[in-house]
């Protein structure tokens, strides 16, 4: 009887979980805890806090994985409208912290609505384009683009360039996968290039400084360029096999700022070297590859667009973080996915993975 109950419990827990994707995610989480323990100065409290974040995120992923894709589609419009209203609330009544208005006090706690839009926007766009699958035209793509621009504009206004970039990327991926014409894409790129002087004038001073620092960090080595210079030293000093766990000088001698969050990749690269970087990149490629396979096998346009958008947004997380730490992209405050310390991004990512698992494990039900 006990064996039967245990078997039933195991089936219940794994019924709608994609084991391949889960194993890759858990491997990244374990690697993240290993790096965090060193980056935090062997702070068990911070590691324990991150483990709690992971447990909560995994529980939410499990719950979302059991929600059929057609039910996720029904949540698209209310989630988007609610998120947009909360962003307007932030613009009007939000709390200001470190010169940015990103948080909304709802009495019992403070929330950051822009985080929820990382999932609500691709969900909404996938739902909208799926409803017009048979007659998709330029007008439909224009309306979808407007649905993307509205929240992104509110988030840029906060300002929160990193989150705006991730949501813009998620929306673009959905539009691209839906069949956005290449001529339109080229036209948008040309238009953006031509309007660069205007866009430059609209940037905040600190945003302009980040771009100038990217070009020449040595112009302000103790100020705006400090992050990039120190992270580059950490990356280069790691060599092939790294200096060893706990032996990274840039982190442990306090040269490297934000070493448990945005710049944790520099700590990892210094301690584990190029060999460690290859392991990390391999795990990321496996997660992205599995996500794209799920997207390719999805039976409906909605599920294909949603799965593809979520997977490629995960890729953008990793690419942007590694790019800014290595000095090829401006510093925009994007965490290294499943590695950086923090609960908000962990929850957002795993809820997205829960949607991927739902699409994969409910595939036959959707087809019927």
C-alpha positions as CSV (number, residue, x, y, z in Angstrom):
1,X,0.0,0.0,0.0
2,X,2.8,2.4,0.9
3,X,4.6,1.6,-2.4
4,X,1.4,2.3,-4.4
5,X,0.9,5.6,-2.6
6,X,4.4,6.7,-3.2
7,X,4.1,5.8,-6.8
8,X,0.8,7.8,-7.1
9,X,2.5,10.7,-5.3
10,X,5.4,10.6,-7.8
11,X,3.1,10.5,-10.7
12,X,1.1,13.4,-9.3
13,X,4.3,15.5,-8.8
14,X,5.7,14.8,-12.3
15,X,2.6,14.5,-14.4
16,X,3.0,17.8,-16.2
17,X,6.7,18.4,-15.7
18,X,9.2,18.1,-18.6
19,X,12.0,16.1,-17.0
20,X,14.7,17.3,-19.5
21,X,14.0,20.9,-19.0
22,X,13.7,20.5,-15.2
23,X,17.1,18.8,-15.0
24,X,18.8,21.6,-16.9
25,X,17.1,24.2,-14.7
26,X,18.1,22.4,-11.5
27,X,21.7,22.1,-12.7
28,X,21.9,25.8,-13.3
29,X,20.3,26.5,-9.9
30,X,22.9,24.3,-8.1
31,X,25.7,26.1,-10.0
32,X,24.2,29.4,-9.0
33,X,24.2,28.4,-5.3
34,X,27.9,27.3,-5.5
35,X,28.9,30.7,-7.1
36,X,26.7,32.7,-4.7
37,X,28.3,31.1,-1.7
38,X,31.7,32.3,-2.8
39,X,30.5,35.7,-4.2
40,X,28.7,36.5,-0.9
41,X,31.8,35.9,1.2
42,X,30.4,32.5,2.3
43,X,27.3,34.1,3.7
44,X,25.0,31.1,4.5
45,X,22.1,33.5,5.2
46,X,22.2,34.8,1.7
47,X,22.5,31.3,0.2
48,X,19.6,30.1,2.4
49,X,17.5,33.1,1.2
50,X,18.2,32.2,-2.4
51,X,17.2,28.6,-1.7
52,X,13.9,29.8,-0.4
53,X,13.5,31.9,-3.6
54,X,14.2,28.8,-5.6
55,X,11.7,26.6,-3.7
56,X,8.9,29.3,-4.1
57,X,9.8,29.7,-7.8
58,X,9.8,25.9,-8.4
59,X,6.4,25.6,-6.7
60,X,4.9,28.3,-8.9
61,X,6.5,26.6,-12.0
62,X,4.8,23.3,-10.9
63,X,1.4,25.0,-10.5
64,X,1.6,26.8,-13.8
65,X,2.7,23.6,-15.6
66,X,-0.7,22.1,-14.6
67,X,-2.7,24.9,-16.3
68,X,-3.6,23.9,-19.8
69,X,-2.5,26.3,-22.6
70,X,-6.1,27.2,-23.5
71,X,-6.6,28.4,-20.0
72,X,-3.4,30.5,-20.2
73,X,-4.8,32.1,-23.3
74,X,-7.9,33.2,-21.4
75,X,-5.6,34.9,-18.8
76,X,-3.8,36.9,-21.5
77,X,-6.1,39.9,-21.8
78,X,-6.9,40.4,-18.1
79,X,-3.2,39.9,-17.1
80,X,-2.2,42.5,-19.7
81,X,-4.9,45.0,-18.8
82,X,-4.1,44.6,-15.0
83,X,-0.4,45.1,-15.7
84,X,-1.0,48.2,-17.8
85,X,-3.2,49.7,-15.1
86,X,-0.5,49.0,-12.5
87,X,2.2,50.6,-14.6
88,X,0.0,53.7,-14.9
89,X,-0.4,53.6,-11.2
90,X,3.4,53.5,-10.8
91,X,3.7,56.6,-13.1
92,X,1.1,58.5,-11.0
93,X,1.6,57.3,-7.4
94,X,4.7,55.1,-7.4
95,X,7.5,55.2,-4.8
96,X,10.7,56.9,-5.8
97,X,13.9,55.0,-5.0
98,X,17.4,55.9,-6.2
99,X,16.0,58.4,-8.7
100,X,13.6,55.9,-10.3
101,X,9.8,55.4,-9.9
102,X,9.4,51.6,-10.2
103,X,7.5,50.4,-7.2
104,X,3.8,50.7,-6.2
105,X,2.7,50.5,-2.6
106,X,-0.5,48.5,-2.4
107,X,-0.8,48.7,1.4
108,X,0.4,45.3,2.6
109,X,3.6,45.3,0.4
110,X,5.3,47.0,-2.5
111,X,5.2,45.5,-6.0
112,X,7.1,46.1,-9.2
113,X,4.5,45.7,-12.0
114,X,7.1,45.9,-14.8
115,X,8.3,42.4,-13.8
116,X,4.9,40.8,-14.5
117,X,4.8,42.4,-17.9
118,X,7.8,40.2,-19.0
119,X,5.3,37.4,-19.2
120,X,2.0,39.4,-19.7
121,X,3.2,41.0,-22.9
122,X,4.3,37.9,-24.9
123,X,1.2,36.2,-23.5
124,X,-1.0,39.0,-24.8
125,X,0.7,39.2,-28.2
126,X,0.5,35.4,-28.7
127,X,-3.2,35.4,-27.8
128,X,-4.0,38.4,-30.1
129,X,-2.0,37.1,-33.1
130,X,-3.5,33.6,-32.7
131,X,-7.0,35.0,-32.9
132,X,-6.1,36.5,-36.3
133,X,-4.1,33.6,-37.6
134,X,-6.0,33.1,-40.8
135,X,-6.0,36.8,-41.8
136,X,-2.8,38.2,-40.4
137,X,-1.9,41.4,-42.2
138,X,0.0,44.6,-41.7
139,X,-2.8,46.1,-39.6
140,X,-2.7,43.2,-37.2
141,X,1.0,43.5,-36.7
142,X,0.6,47.3,-36.2
143,X,-1.9,46.8,-33.4
144,X,0.3,44.1,-31.9
145,X,3.2,46.6,-32.0
146,X,1.1,49.2,-30.2
147,X,0.3,46.6,-27.5
148,X,4.0,46.2,-27.1
149,X,4.9,49.9,-27.2
150,X,2.4,51.0,-24.5
151,X,4.0,49.1,-21.5
152,X,7.5,49.6,-22.8
153,X,7.0,53.3,-23.0
154,X,5.7,53.4,-19.4
155,X,8.7,51.4,-18.2
156,X,11.2,53.5,-20.0
157,X,9.7,56.5,-18.3
158,X,10.3,55.1,-14.8
159,X,13.3,54.7,-16.0
160,X,14.1,51.0,-16.1
161,X,16.1,50.4,-19.3
162,X,16.9,46.7,-18.5
163,X,13.3,45.6,-18.0
164,X,12.2,47.7,-21.0
165,X,14.8,45.9,-23.2
166,X,13.7,42.5,-22.0
167,X,10.0,43.2,-22.7
168,X,10.8,44.7,-26.1
169,X,12.8,41.6,-27.0
170,X,10.0,39.3,-25.8
171,X,7.5,41.2,-27.9
172,X,9.7,41.3,-31.0
173,X,10.3,37.6,-30.8
174,X,6.6,36.9,-30.8
175,X,6.0,39.2,-33.8
176,X,9.0,37.7,-35.7
177,X,7.8,34.1,-35.0
178,X,4.3,35.1,-36.2
179,X,5.7,36.0,-39.6
180,X,6.6,39.7,-39.5
181,X,7.9,40.6,-42.9
182,X,11.7,41.1,-43.3
183,X,11.2,44.3,-45.1
184,X,9.4,45.8,-42.1
185,X,12.2,44.6,-39.8
186,X,14.8,46.2,-42.1
187,X,12.7,49.4,-42.3
188,X,12.5,49.6,-38.5
189,X,16.3,49.1,-38.1
190,X,16.9,51.9,-40.7
191,X,14.4,54.2,-39.0
192,X,16.0,53.6,-35.6
193,X,19.4,54.3,-37.0
194,X,18.2,57.5,-38.6
195,X,16.5,58.7,-35.4
196,X,19.5,57.9,-33.3
197,X,20.3,61.7,-32.6
198,X,16.7,62.2,-31.4
199,X,16.8,59.1,-29.3
200,X,20.1,60.3,-27.8
201,X,18.5,63.6,-26.7
202,X,15.7,61.7,-25.0
203,X,18.0,59.6,-22.9
204,X,18.7,60.4,-19.3
205,X,22.2,61.7,-18.4
206,X,23.1,58.4,-16.7
207,X,22.0,56.4,-19.7
208,X,24.2,58.5,-22.0
209,X,27.1,58.1,-19.6
210,X,26.7,54.3,-19.8
211,X,27.0,54.3,-23.5
212,X,30.0,56.6,-23.5
213,X,31.6,54.5,-20.8
214,X,31.1,51.4,-22.9
215,X,33.1,53.0,-25.7
216,X,35.9,54.1,-23.4
217,X,35.6,53.0,-19.7
218,X,39.0,54.5,-18.9
219,X,37.6,58.0,-19.2
220,X,36.1,57.6,-15.7
221,X,38.0,54.7,-14.1
222,X,36.8,55.4,-10.6
223,X,33.2,56.3,-11.5
224,X,31.1,55.2,-14.4
225,X,33.8,53.0,-15.9
226,X,34.7,51.2,-12.6
227,X,32.2,48.3,-13.0
228,X,33.4,47.4,-16.5
229,X,37.1,47.8,-15.8
230,X,36.9,45.5,-12.7
231,X,34.8,42.9,-14.4
232,X,37.1,42.8,-17.3
233,X,40.1,42.2,-15.0
234,X,38.1,39.4,-13.3
235,X,37.2,37.8,-16.6
236,X,40.8,38.0,-17.9
237,X,42.5,36.8,-14.8
238,X,40.5,33.6,-14.7
239,X,42.5,32.0,-17.5
240,X,41.6,28.5,-18.7
241,X,40.8,26.8,-15.4
242,X,40.3,29.7,-13.1
243,X,41.8,30.6,-9.7
244,X,39.6,28.2,-7.8
245,X,36.6,28.4,-5.6
246,X,36.9,31.2,-3.0
247,X,40.1,32.4,-4.6
248,X,38.9,35.1,-6.9
249,X,40.7,38.3,-5.8
250,X,38.4,40.8,-7.5
251,X,35.4,39.6,-5.5
252,X,37.0,38.8,-2.2
253,X,39.1,41.9,-2.0
254,X,36.0,44.0,-2.7
255,X,37.1,45.4,-6.1
256,X,34.1,44.0,-7.9
257,X,30.7,45.7,-7.2
258,X,27.3,44.0,-7.4
259,X,29.1,40.7,-7.2
260,X,26.1,38.6,-6.1
261,X,23.6,40.1,-8.6
262,X,24.4,41.8,-11.9
263,X,28.1,41.0,-12.0
264,X,28.1,37.5,-10.5
265,X,29.3,36.1,-13.9
266,X,32.6,38.0,-13.4
267,X,33.1,36.1,-10.0
268,X,32.3,32.8,-11.7
269,X,34.6,33.4,-14.6
270,X,37.5,34.4,-12.4
271,X,37.2,31.4,-10.1
272,X,36.3,28.7,-12.8
273,X,37.9,30.1,-15.9
274,X,37.1,29.4,-19.5
275,X,36.4,25.7,-18.7
276,X,33.7,26.8,-16.2
277,X,32.3,29.3,-18.7
278,X,31.9,26.5,-21.3
279,X,29.9,24.4,-18.7
280,X,27.7,27.4,-18.0
281,X,27.2,28.1,-21.7
282,X,26.4,24.5,-22.4
283,X,23.7,24.4,-19.8
284,X,22.2,27.6,-21.2
285,X,22.3,26.2,-24.7
286,X,20.5,23.0,-23.5
287,X,17.7,25.0,-21.8
288,X,17.3,27.2,-24.9
289,X,17.4,24.2,-27.2
290,X,14.8,22.3,-25.2
291,X,12.6,25.4,-25.2
292,X,12.8,25.7,-29.0
293,X,12.0,22.0,-29.5
294,X,8.9,22.5,-27.3
295,X,8.0,25.6,-29.4
296,X,8.5,23.7,-32.7
297,X,6.3,20.8,-31.6
298,X,3.5,23.0,-30.2
299,X,0.1,22.3,-31.9
300,X,-1.3,25.8,-32.0
301,X,0.0,29.2,-33.1
302,X,-0.7,30.6,-29.6
303,X,1.5,28.0,-27.9
304,X,4.2,28.2,-30.5
305,X,4.5,32.0,-30.2
306,X,4.4,31.9,-26.4
307,X,7.0,29.1,-26.1
308,X,9.3,30.7,-28.6
309,X,8.9,34.1,-27.0
310,X,9.7,32.8,-23.5
311,X,12.7,30.7,-24.7
312,X,14.3,33.5,-26.7
313,X,13.7,36.0,-23.8
314,X,15.7,33.6,-21.6
315,X,18.4,33.8,-24.2
316,X,18.3,37.6,-24.1
317,X,18.7,37.5,-20.3
318,X,21.9,35.5,-20.6
319,X,23.3,37.3,-23.6
320,X,22.7,40.8,-22.2
321,X,24.2,40.0,-18.8
322,X,27.3,38.4,-20.2
323,X,27.6,41.1,-22.8
324,X,27.5,43.9,-20.2
325,X,29.9,42.1,-17.8
326,X,32.4,41.6,-20.6
327,X,32.1,45.2,-21.8
328,X,30.5,44.7,-25.2
329,X,27.1,46.0,-24.1
330,X,26.1,48.9,-21.8
331,X,25.4,48.2,-18.1
332,X,21.6,47.9,-18.0
333,X,20.9,45.9,-14.8
334,X,19.9,42.6,-16.2
335,X,20.6,39.6,-13.9
336,X,22.3,36.4,-15.0
337,X,19.4,33.9,-15.3
338,X,19.1,31.3,-12.5
339,X,22.5,32.4,-11.2
340,X,22.2,35.9,-9.9
341,X,20.9,36.5,-6.4
342,X,17.3,37.7,-6.2
343,X,13.7,36.3,-6.0
344,X,11.9,38.5,-8.5
345,X,13.7,37.4,-11.6
346,X,13.8,33.8,-10.4
347,X,10.0,33.7,-10.0
348,X,9.5,35.3,-13.4
349,X,11.8,32.9,-15.2
350,X,10.3,29.8,-13.6
351,X,6.7,30.8,-14.2
352,X,7.7,31.2,-17.8
353,X,9.3,27.7,-17.7
354,X,6.0,26.4,-16.2
355,X,4.2,27.8,-19.3
356,X,6.7,25.9,-21.5
357,X,6.0,22.7,-19.6
358,X,2.3,23.2,-19.8
359,X,2.6,23.6,-23.6
360,X,4.7,20.4,-23.8
361,X,2.8,18.1,-21.5
362,X,-0.7,19.2,-22.6
363,X,0.2,18.9,-26.3
364,X,-1.9,15.8,-27.1
365,X,-4.9,17.2,-25.2
366,X,-4.7,20.5,-27.2
367,X,-4.5,18.6,-30.5
368,X,-7.6,16.6,-29.7
